[in-house]
Amino acid sequence: ESESDHGGRISVSAGDGTFGGSVHLRAGDGSDSSGDIELQSGFSTEHSGSVSIYSSDSSEGRSGDVLIESGKAEQAESGSVRISTGDAVTQSGDIELSIGT
């Protein structure tokens, strides 16, 4: 928590190389329920921050995939995948799906 005008920043990155390093975030296992991972921008009275998930460009080969999926359930229902915009007084945001050229 910061008392100044600007909050702190956390940056996690892997090393560069012929094969760049990977960053893996994983919640803990649990016998009844595993841990969660949440990515959320901060609150603001004027404009909250964005959350972006994307793969980087490739200059000579295929760029990386972006995969969002729920886990497999061996003896019950699997989790849902939800994409939604927030409520708004004037107009809620769009949901855009597009493919490259």
Contact map, one row per residue, 1 for C-alpha under 8 A:
11100011000000000000000000000000000000000000000000000000000000000000000000000000000000000000000000000
11111111000000000000000000000000000000000000000000000000000000000000000000000000000000000000000000000
11111010000000000000000000000000000000000000000000000000000000000000000000000000000000000000000000000
01111110000000000000000000000000000000000000000000000000000000000000000000000000000000000000000000000
01111110000000000000000000000000000000000000000000000000000000000000000000000000000000000000000000000
01011111000000000000000000000000000000000000000000000000000000000000000000000000000000000000000000000
11111111100000000000000000000000000000000000000000000000000000000000000000000000000000000000000000000
11000111110000000000000000000000000000000000000000000000000000000000000000000000000000000000000000000
00000011111000000000000000000000000000000000000000000000000000000000000000000000000000000000000000000
00000001111100000000000000000000000000000000000000000000000000000000000000000000000000000000000000000
00000000111110000000000000000000000000000000000000000000000000000000000000000000000000000000000000000
00000000011111000000001000000000000000000000000000000000000000000000000000000000000000000000000000000
00000000001111100000001000000000000000000000000000000000000000000000000000000000000000000000000000000
00000000000111110001111000000000000000000000000000000000000000000000000000000000000000000000000000000
00000000000011111001100000000000000000000000000000000000000000000000000000000000000000000000000000000
00000000000001111111100000000000000000000000000000000000000000000000000000000000000000000000000000000
00000000000000111111100000000000000000000000000000000000000000000000000000000000000000000000000000000
00000000000000011111000000000000000000000000000000000000000000000000000000000000000000000000000000000
00000000000000011111100000000000000000000000000000000000000000000000000000000000000000000000000000000
00000000000001111111110000000000000000000000000000000000000000000000000000000000000000000000000000000
00000000000001111011111000000000000000000000000000000000000000000000000000000000000000000000000000000
00000000000001000001111100000000000000000000000000000000000000000000000000000000000000000000000000000
00000000000111000000111110000000000000000000000000000000000000000000000000000000000000000000000000000
00000000000000000000011111000000000000000000000000000000000000000000000000000000000000000000000000000
00000000000000000000001111100000000000000000000000000000000000000000000000000000000000000000000000000
00000000000000000000000111110000000010000000000000000000000000000000000000000000000000000000000000000
00000000000000000000000011111000011110000000000000000000000000000000000000000000000000000000000000000
00000000000000000000000001111100011000000000000000000000000000000000000000000000000000000000000000000
00000000000000000000000000111110111000000000000000000000000000000000000000000000000000000000000000000
00000000000000000000000000011111111000000000000000000000000000000000000000000000000000000000000000000
00000000000000000000000000001111110000000000000000000000000000000000000000000000000000000000000000000
00000000000000000000000000000111110000000000000000000000000000000000000000000000000000000000000000000
00000000000000000000000000001111111000000000000000000000000000000000000000000000000000000000000000000
00000000000000000000000000111111111100000000000000000000000000000000000000000000000000000000000000000
00000000000000000000000000111100111110000000000000000000000000000000000000000000000000000000000000000
00000000000000000000000000100000011111000000000000000000000000000000000000000000000000000000000000000
00000000000000000000000001100000001111100000000000000000000000000000000000000000000000000000000000000
00000000000000000000000000000000000111110000000000000000000000000000000000000000000000000000000000000
00000000000000000000000000000000000011111000000000100000000000000000000000000000000000000000000000000
00000000000000000000000000000000000001111100000000100000000000000000000000000000000000000000000000000
00000000000000000000000000000000000000111110000111100000000000000000000000000000000000000000000000000
00000000000000000000000000000000000000011111000110000000000000000000000000000000000000000000000000000
00000000000000000000000000000000000000001111101110000000000000000000000000000000000000000000000000000
00000000000000000000000000000000000000000111111110000000000000000000000000000000000000000000000000000
00000000000000000000000000000000000000000011111100000000000000000000000000000000000000000000000000000
00000000000000000000000000000000000000000001111100000000000000000000000000000000000000000000000000000
00000000000000000000000000000000000000000011111110000000000000000000000000000000000000000000000000000
00000000000000000000000000000000000000001111111111000000000000000000000000000000000000000000000000000
00000000000000000000000000000000000000001111001111100000000000000000000000000000000000000000000000000
00000000000000000000000000000000000000001000000111110000000000000000000000000000000000000000000000000
00000000000000000000000000000000000000111000000011111000000000000000000000000000000000000000000000000
00000000000000000000000000000000000000000000000001111100000000000000000000000000000000000000000000000
00000000000000000000000000000000000000000000000000111110000000000100000000000000000000000000000000000
00000000000000000000000000000000000000000000000000011111000000000100000000000000000000000000000000000
00000000000000000000000000000000000000000000000000001111100000111100000000000000000000000000000000000
00000000000000000000000000000000000000000000000000000111110000110000000000000000000000000000000000000
00000000000000000000000000000000000000000000000000000011111000110000000000000000000000000000000000000
00000000000000000000000000000000000000000000000000000001111111100000000000000000000000000000000000000
00000000000000000000000000000000000000000000000000000000111110000000000000000000000000000000000000000
00000000000000000000000000000000000000000000000000000000011111000000000000000000000000000000000000000
00000000000000000000000000000000000000000000000000000000011111100000000000000000000000000000000000000
00000000000000000000000000000000000000000000000000000000010111110000000000000000000000000000000000000
00000000000000000000000000000000000000000000000000000011110011111000000000000000000000000000000000000
00000000000000000000000000000000000000000000000000000011100001111100000000000000000000000000000000000
00000000000000000000000000000000000000000000000000000010000000111110000000000000000000000000000000000
00000000000000000000000000000000000000000000000000001110000000011111000000000000000000000000000000000
00000000000000000000000000000000000000000000000000000000000000001111100000000000000000000000000000000
00000000000000000000000000000000000000000000000000000000000000000111110000000000100000000000000000000
00000000000000000000000000000000000000000000000000000000000000000011111000000000100000000000000000000
00000000000000000000000000000000000000000000000000000000000000000001111100000111100000000000000000000
00000000000000000000000000000000000000000000000000000000000000000000111110000110000000000000000000000
00000000000000000000000000000000000000000000000000000000000000000000011111000110000000000000000000000
00000000000000000000000000000000000000000000000000000000000000000000001111111100000000000000000000000
00000000000000000000000000000000000000000000000000000000000000000000000111110000000000000000000000000
00000000000000000000000000000000000000000000000000000000000000000000000011111000000000000000000000000
00000000000000000000000000000000000000000000000000000000000000000000000011111100000000000000000000000
00000000000000000000000000000000000000000000000000000000000000000000000010111110000000000000000000000
00000000000000000000000000000000000000000000000000000000000000000000011110011111000000000000000000000
00000000000000000000000000000000000000000000000000000000000000000000011100001111100000000000000000000
00000000000000000000000000000000000000000000000000000000000000000000010000000111110000000000000000000
00000000000000000000000000000000000000000000000000000000000000000001110000000011111000000000000000000
00000000000000000000000000000000000000000000000000000000000000000000000000000001111100000000000000000
00000000000000000000000000000000000000000000000000000000000000000000000000000000111110000000001000000
00000000000000000000000000000000000000000000000000000000000000000000000000000000011111000000001000000
00000000000000000000000000000000000000000000000000000000000000000000000000000000001111100001111000000
00000000000000000000000000000000000000000000000000000000000000000000000000000000000111110001100000000
00000000000000000000000000000000000000000000000000000000000000000000000000000000000011111011000000000
00000000000000000000000000000000000000000000000000000000000000000000000000000000000001111111000000000
00000000000000000000000000000000000000000000000000000000000000000000000000000000000000111111000000000
00000000000000000000000000000000000000000000000000000000000000000000000000000000000000011111000000000
00000000000000000000000000000000000000000000000000000000000000000000000000000000000000111111100000000
00000000000000000000000000000000000000000000000000000000000000000000000000000000000011111111110000000
00000000000000000000000000000000000000000000000000000000000000000000000000000000000011000011111000000
00000000000000000000000000000000000000000000000000000000000000000000000000000000000010000001111100000
00000000000000000000000000000000000000000000000000000000000000000000000000000000001110000000111110000
00000000000000000000000000000000000000000000000000000000000000000000000000000000000000000000011111000
00000000000000000000000000000000000000000000000000000000000000000000000000000000000000000000001111100
00000000000000000000000000000000000000000000000000000000000000000000000000000000000000000000000111110
00000000000000000000000000000000000000000000000000000000000000000000000000000000000000000000000011111
00000000000000000000000000000000000000000000000000000000000000000000000000000000000000000000000001111
00000000000000000000000000000000000000000000000000000000000000000000000000000000000000000000000000111
